[in-house]
């Protein structure tokens, strides 16, 4: 229906037929079938199941889902993994911790986190021993700072990006206070030199490190900035921090599964990430962390002499030596590597969606994923520029501007679009009414993230076409009122627009 109406339309010089040709030559196009794509009907109805009891995503007219930077779509393999775990628990009870099964790939419960660490290590550019699957991003950030933030009277500052995600800001501020320092003096914020700009340059970050090097204990930055989509120059910044002997950690919530990472080779001290965005593991999914191998060493001889023998940390049972774990002794000997930073045993059920998703990543490589992402987001930018040149309220004032850096090396999959003041609510309502899913950051920004594993060039074309119409309607006052008449309408306790 929608396709028939738009097949002969164009955005500037770009047509839907050309978008379909790009899809036909896409070497990763087969991976889209690995995901459940909600249909417009799925989004609109007030029940989980269709009236005819057909599977979710099976009806006609899939939505345009460009919100993987907020929550990735569900892989079709997820239900199988979760159900197999539940069956193993039901059939074996406590023996499920140690038994494998001929008819299932589910690892024994006690080893499932190790298997997940081995499979995610290539995605972050690390050895399996440098990765642990555990906790949530914020909890892991606190655990890492408990180990790596060791302030002194001379070196006590933490350099943080000024527009960091609030949970990072909260964690840093609370750690500073916990050590008896004042955040007003100990927290150094890197912000754009020009208040009208939304991004910071690598030169600004390096200059800030130069200025505060003698008093800085830790640097914490985002790999990809959540609001603008800016991809920081991680190797250059990390090398600069290391030249001063400053510990540096990275929040990779918007980078893991999105851009190529080489954490070990870049000599990153530590990193943390969540798994529900580009890793497609579901709301609040189990997170992960990286600890460089030089920080995960365990010196048993030193421990025998009464010395520490390992990096200080908040210790827990699951981080203890597996050979002696069930002897229930009170002498903590950590597992070498990142696993030694674990606290409690990770939820095996929560790891199952991660294993399902990592199977799909194993069908390709981050190099291939990133290559398609660069082309897909570049195509989105080209179309927006074509559309933007036609969507003006005067000869000089655009209805929207892209605030994400234009260079492919300076961004991930996401483009952040700033709308002219007052248009956001009506534009979002129109997009939702047309079956388009993106997210917003009030008062005037929408974030659009084509995920290369399941999004297509045709979907990007369709989004821009609908977005152009939505902007024009909103400016002319003909758009939706934003009160839930669109695709996400339903009996919500709190609407999406209120939450965001």
Phi, psi and omega in degrees: 000297180297318182300319182296326183285337188245356188300335182253004179274166181220157172247101189061239180264003184261130181246162176297325179300321179292323177297319179294327177293322176297321177296320182296331181264005182281118183288347180254008186298332182293340183286343178301325182290351178282353186240152174271113180263113179302144175269170177299324178293320177304317183289327187275323189289161184263006177239158177289317184262142174296158181299328181271007179061021175287158182297152174298136180085001184269344182283175178287165172062072174298147178289168172262102186259104181240044187235025180293344175286346178253309176209117178290158179285161183279125173293147178295336180284345187299311183301321179297316179295314181297315180295323178295320177296315180298322179292320178296318178297315181295319186278329187246343182058226184296334179294343177299341177295332191235352186257136170266168184225139183294335185253019181209144176269002180294123178291158172306146186306321187290340183250000190296327179290327178294318179298316179297320179298318178299322185279333181270342183306316180296333182290332181253002178071054183217166169278158182300327181288346180268001186237140172228138176259116189189156165053206175242168182302311184296320178296317179294324178297317177297318179297321179291318180290330175299330179268318191262341176266098181240075187289152172236176178297330182272320183236104187221353186279153170240124176270125187225143176294134188298329180253033179300155176304138187309323182296326176294316179299314179300315182297314180297313181298318182291324177294320178298313179296322181300328180269006174086018179252165181262119180304331181299330181254333186266344181257115182256119185259128176268116183228160179303141179295326178256119180304338180281345180271157181248349183240161176247148180271159175300322179299322178295318180296315181296321178296320179295322176296316178304315185294324187247012187304317186290345182240010184259133178259334186203145172240132177229119183225159176274140174295311173234126184287130189295326187276314185263340185081009180294133177263113182288151178282081188299313181296320181293314181293319179298315180298322180293318178297316181295331179296336177262001182074024181266133176292136179228132177236157183231136171269114186252026181307318183258008182251323185293131184078000184247312181235162177287135181234145178223064190300318180294309183295329179282355179065034175294138179286310178206161176208154178226155178203163171256173186235009186260000179266258184287347176272350168060046184252005174099160184304130178065025185301159178301143186257192180207166177214159177238134172230121181304145186303331181292340180264353184255009182288146179235121180259096184293329179294318178297321179295323178296336179268007179088006178269168184296303177080359178201164182295137178300148183194170168274111189270152177211166187303317185288345176273356182279159181310123184296330182294334182242004186304315185269010171277349175060035174281165183257006177265114184279120173237109187289153168294134175300142179094194184296329182300335179289352178263001177291153181249286177258163180294132183290153181289115181297322178298320181290336180281338182301313177299328177294316178299321179299314180293320182293335174299322180289317177301327181290346178282349180219210178213161178294332177296315179292318179298313181295322180299314178295320181301316179301317180291319183292313180288327175297321176296318176302315180297317179300315181294320179296323178294320176297313181293320183297327181292344180253357185246068184245145173262355170201181183289345185236348188247110182280156176283342177203159174220148175272125183259358176280141177307145185275340179286134183299328181284351183252012180209161173262222182284334192276139164244132176257129186243122178265122180272157172300143185308134175092357185264342192305309187298316181291322179295314180298320180296319179294318179299314180296323178297332181264010177077030178252129181245112170226180175235169187234154170229105184296148016264352192209015185242136168246145180248128184237121186228095175290119180270120187295341179288330184225352178267155185237166176294326179296321178294319178299315178300314182298318178302310185296321178300312180293319181297319179300315178296318181298317179297316180296315178297316182297319181291326181275355180083014182259002185281178177296157182277356177075019183256028172095019180276356186270202188296332183267010180297145182167185183272064180278144174293322176216130185291158179303319181294327177290318180297317185279000000 
